[in-house]
Amino acid sequence: MHDILLAVLDKERFKHDLFPHLLSLNESHGSWALRAAALNAEGITTYHGKEWTRQNLEIFFKNYWNNGAHEYSWHHHAHLINQLEALLLAD
């Protein structure tokens, strides 16, 4: 179970670190295809090491943005990550 939670923590950190960059790309690039190409040109891959496509980037962004509350709080997400990390380190 501990290993599963560590994997969840790692993936959540990945999403948390990438999201501000995606917001910036949304402002500077007009389509998901252009945003995916920009990430690939920068050498930024998906969590599993694959190149971004229009489809997987749009799904990633929309799933992350629409977290059930229909809003996104970067600071709240950081707080949740820190709480999970504290629980794992307490073991």
C-alpha positions, 0 to 999 in steps of 0.5 A, a space after each residue: 500500500 505504501 508503494 501505491 501511495 508513493 506512486 500516487 504522490 509522484 504522479 500528483 507532483 508531476 501534474 502539479 509541476 506541469 500545470 502552470 506551464 500548461 496555463 502559460 501555453 494556453 495563453 500563447 498557443 491557440 490549439 491543443 495540437 500547437 500546445 502538444 508540439 511545444 511541450 514535445 519541442 521542449 522535451 517535456 513528456 507525459 508522466 509515462 514518458 510518451 510524447 504529447 498529442 492533441 488528444 492526450 494533452 486535452 484530456 490531461 488538462 481538462 481532467 486536471 482542471 475539472 477536479 469535481 469542483 469545476 474549478 482548480 486551485 493550485 495552492 489547494 492541490 499543493 496542500 493536498 500533496 503536502 498532506 499525503 507526503 506528511 502521512 507517508 513520511 510518518 510511517 
